[in-house]
Amino acid sequence: MEFNRFSIQIILRVILIFLTLLVVVYFIPQSNRVVTVLFFIILAIFQVVALIQYGNKINRDFARFLIELKEKDTSELYFPESLQKSFKDLNYSFQQISNEIKKTRLEKLSQEQYLGYIIENISDGLISFDEEGQVRIINSAAKNLLQIKFLNNIWELDKIQDGLAKSIVLSRPGQKKLSKVFIGKTVSDFLFRFSEVKIEGQIIKIVTFHDLKKQLDEKEISTWKKLIRVLTHEMMNSLTPITTLSVAVRRILKNGDELKLLKELNDEDLKDINKNNETIEDRSKGLLNFISQYRQITKIPELQIEEVQIKEFIDSIVHLFSETLKEKQIDIQVKVSPLELNYSFDRKLIEQVIINLIKNSIEALDTILEKKINIVARGLNKSLEISIQDNGCGIRDEIKDDIFIPFFTTKDQGSGIGLSLSKEIMQKHEGEIYFKSDINNSFNGTKGGTTFYLKF
């Protein structure tokens, strides 16, 4: 490696000092050369001093450069010209270090911006302060909750409510505290959470808080809205088939705008009218019973267990949808094995579950040409399994884990309560409800399909 300028300077200066000293040694024995000897001695001293000053200058330049490196942005910092000429390799190394420092500072800046974005966008108020009470961070949510524009010191909170700052400062890390805070003419129930972190030897306390009263009020309003949606959903499930059956009876009894004479009705008409009226009456009683029990909404009605003949039970539910099935040209098949299968459960609640599932299947078949629904009931020892299968569009993978969550729905007018309520009813029977669905599954030659299982 070739010598840099610094090395050459040192070598030349040392050589000059050495040559000067040789001259001094040469002339010392000669008594008539005293002035010459003194001159070269002074010259040697001057050269030594110059060498020392040169070394000190290089040291000072290095020291000044390192201090600037610590305090300045490296994008505006340059290696001193005197050092560039003397230390070419060092200049290259500095550029490498400078690039790394720039990269580190950019990463740090990005992290600070990211952290700042998170702090500003959380819904909870956040304040951090040091041991002297100086506020390091306060986010917009905290300012809005406290109705202030700025906060320099945590003790300024006493201006809002006397003792509030002391309550915060004396709190322990990990502690939670519910406090009533009077802000202007309003009172808020703030839930405070406290933590602390040590940064550069200094304790930084962090307090987060939110208005619990406001959240509870919003939750209460939301709960009432959801309750109304629940009742509407369950009422519509029963009223829709009642309406369609009533229309069917009216069609039989009327000829245009005129009522038919009794002699114009045949035996088949009378049987249909009687069957439809029985179904309407039965479903109306079930609906009234459900609503009266559901007024207390805090719990599903207590189970009224009775022995049920499964074939007759399923047929009566399918009859509720007879007009809809005919109108939408849906082929529905019911199979019960063994045919005389009986089982004990709450008839009205399980009827509500199966109505929900059939209604969902009908809606899933809207875009299918050959619409099919299969209902199968199987008895084995003391267990019962009822499956409702359709060849509809299927359930997307990304929502399969969510469909039993209360109020989750993908329908514009859906309440999201049907399946969650069905699951709760089945759990009350110590049974379970689950499903299998595949948009690429083949059912009776048609792609797609979903099967729901009720297992007792």
HELIX and SHEET records of a PDB file:
HELIX    1   1 ARG A    5  PHE A   27  1                                  23    
HELIX    2   2 SER A   31  ARG A   33  5                                   3    
HELIX    3   3 VAL A   34  GLU A   71  1                                  38    
HELIX    4   4 THR A   74  GLU A   76  5                                   3    
HELIX    5   5 GLU A   81  SER A   86  1                                   6    
HELIX    6   6 LYS A   88  ASN A  121  1                                  34    
HELIX    7   7 SER A  140  LEU A  146  1                                   7    
HELIX    8   8 ILE A  154  LYS A  159  5                                   6    
HELIX    9   9 LEU A  164  VAL A  169  1                                   6    
HELIX   10  10 LEU A  212  LEU A  253  1                                  42    
HELIX   11  11 LEU A  262  GLU A  264  5                                   3    
HELIX   12  12 ASP A  267  TYR A  294  1                                  28    
HELIX   13  13 ILE A  310  LEU A  320  1                                  11    
HELIX   14  14 SER A  322  GLU A  327  1                                   6    
HELIX   15  15 ARG A  347  ALA A  364  1                                  18    
HELIX   16  16 ASP A  397  ILE A  399  5                                   3    
HELIX   17  17 GLY A  418  LYS A  428  1                                  11    
SHEET    1   A 5 VAL A 135  ILE A 138  0                                        
SHEET    2   A 5 GLY A 125  PHE A 129 -1                                        
SHEET    3   A 5 GLN A 202  ASP A 211 -1                                        
SHEET    4   A 5 THR A 186  ILE A 199 -1                                        
SHEET    5   A 5 LYS A 176  ILE A 183 -1                                        
SHEET    1   B 2 LYS A 254  ASN A 255  0                                        
SHEET    2   B 2 GLU A 258  LEU A 259 -1                                        
SHEET    1   C 2 ILE A 305  GLN A 309  0                                        
SHEET    2   C 2 ASN A 342  ASP A 346 -1                                        
SHEET    1   D 5 ILE A 330  SER A 337  0                                        
SHEET    2   D 5 LYS A 371  LEU A 380  1                                        
SHEET    3   D 5 SER A 383  ASP A 390 -1                                        
SHEET    4   D 5 THR A 450  LYS A 455 -1                                        
SHEET    5   D 5 GLU A 432  SER A 437 -1                                        
SHEET    1   E 2 SER A 442  PHE A 443  0                                        
SHEET    2   E 2 THR A 446  LYS A 447 -1                                        
END                                                                             
